[in-house]
């Protein structure tokens, strides 16, 4: 009989409640520290993103005082550009790109530094976070994703573990692999690459992952806590979490704003809506049964498009000065492209960038953030375990 692994079983012993409360407190402390780092990173990102447009007169005005304090000319140029950008903002669409690659690089740098700290505190072997990836079948896209995740782990000092099973593997065989990683103290995060073969019950596999190692954030208990006020999930789904990071690190206000999420999938749309609501946005979810989606999107200060339809959201639908996070990645035929196709998002980017104040490109927007959030979640799992 398969044993249930998770915080519910861990809390059944006499001291379980205390352990769970302590773990929750440590996670909250970790999130507070991350928020502080984000604030610093947000300021730096604004400066870097504006560096190309600084007028010479403003450089001269700033250079005296800043250069005397040891600030390089390159940074002075960036500071001047940021100031000029701030003064020139009108709230209308400027189409400023939200650079997912640059922000993901920031997150990876933060994770790498935190991993080094863990190793210093607990030793190179015990202090190294571990991520286990389970791959079932031989889908080329899944194999590529897994390779990219392992490469990203290596770059930040996270140890990669992996099990590849054939397409014919039984559900019980997959469960045995998951349970072995649940019991391995060197593994702090478990990811089962989706989709699984049709003969395997996806929900059953994902529920079997220990909630304390559910770095993909798909465990029903993590989703349930995300939906409830006053609860803190162990982990949040990587792509929606990355969307929020992009908004926050770019300085887009969320609290009190109107947000529309286009799409209601379990992986992106639904958790993205909950994260926005958690940050006090007024949230509307537009889906396949919503009549006149344009009506709702026109009122949105923030649009998160995650419906899987190429260029579904039109530029004319957007409120001037809004922020657009385009999660979609769709291949459309393009004879002029080397591969015969090109990638587009769920938003008509060319038209939208003329209206929006901030917008993510496709590719290079949300995509890089998904793996960055996976690394961050794995780090948080290791911190919670090692600091018990």
Secondary structure, 3 states (H helix, E strand, C coil): CCCCCCHHHHCCCCCHHHHHHHHHHHHHHHHHHHHHHHHHHHHHHHHHHCHHHCCHHHHHHHHHHHHHCCCCHHHHHHHHHHHHHHHHCCCCCCCEEECHHHHHHHHHHHHHHHHHHHHHHHCCCCCCCEEEEEEECCCHHHHHHHHHHHHHHHHHCCEEEEEEECCCCCHHHHHHHHHHHHCCCCCCEEEECCCCCCCCCHHHHHHHCCHHHCCCCCCHHHHHHHHCCCCCCCCCCHHHHHHHHHHHHHCCCCCCCEEEEECCCCCCHHHHHHHHHHCCCEEEEECCCCCCHHHHHCCCCEEEECCCCCCCECHHHCCCCCEEEECCCEEEECCCCCCCEEEECCECHHHHCCCCCEEECCCCCCHHHHHHHHHHHHHHHHHHHHCC
